[in-house]
Amino acid sequence: MTGSGTPTTGPHPTGPRDCGCGCGGSPTATAPAPTAGFRAGGPVRPVFFAGQLLTEDDLGGLATWTTGRVRAHNRLRYVSADGYGAVLCGLSVGCDSCARGTVRVGEGHAVDGAGNDIPVRCAEDVDVVALVREFRATGGGCPDPCPPGPERTYGLFLRYEEEFAEPAAPYDPGDGCATVGCVPTRVREGHRYSVGCVPEPPRDRLCALLRRRFGDDRGFLAACESDRTRPSADDLTDWLTARLDVNGDLCDRAPLALLCDVPAKPPGNDVQHNRLRKEYAWRAFEAYLRSAVRSLVVVPCPSGCVPEVLIAEVTLDGCDVVRAVPAGRRGAHLPDPVEQRWRSGLARLLAQEVSTADLLVFLLDLLDLTDCLPRPTTET
């Protein structure tokens, strides 16, 4: 407002225009309008400027954004599609002959299902019997951790935990509004061990996808490599019909349209008509093969979040540890370097105009690598 009470219509001579929140500055002048099609919903990153009054929310928001980015990277890089974390390195587990109910966990690093880093910086002795007692007392069976009888095997898990630390008294400006007492100034990250039932290995989603896309017998695909052994029109249409029925997530109308164009089977044995039927059926097969192979470039996102990371399977006989087998990286069907190699090969293959023969060669090589589809039985 001016001294005469007349509202100003331009920038204030000594500062930015008021934006209605008491901080100065106009949202239309300081922030660009959202572009067409923009959809909010992602994390909010703090932005700072000279002369800004910073609060704990601003600095806490920066810490939250940074840790969230690290955890998201870990989750997408190391966590399986079922939400299981992974042992990245180390965390060897051995028996300690001086304390028969304990194991020694070596230094190493793991990531849990939420993407939390869990470093173990020094070797640690873990009392497995005490953990079994705790597990049984909370519903895992008889409270006695050392019942007589056969050997029993448990999973030894590592779990991320954190606690507030280093409390300090806030500055008191003398206005009576200061927080009473001390508040924490740090978050201390740590871990905890536990035991439980050994989980089932993670599901092999790649094999499940390959079976759904290409059936249960790779012999059909192998026969398609040669003109001499190529399946008949009836076999091609039957195979395609079965595949299209269970692969509705493939957004490609070409295979079904081409399949519908396959001429009907003639009443007699018309060689020319049968050849035409086989050509039309083969075109439909080619279209489906191209679409199905392209779908393999999609990497499944983690669909769960398992907080515990399995690091070993420990076997007890009474109160004695008789065996400790490190779990290692219980992850996908294929190790990371192997998966990266075939994914890179697929990306190079699809970056150009590729033939059906090249697609079949890639697919059969992938089936050899994964051993997902059973090979055809040979008669002796």
Disulfide bonds with the S-S distance in Angstrom:
Cys146-Cys319 1.24
Cys207-Cys372 1.80
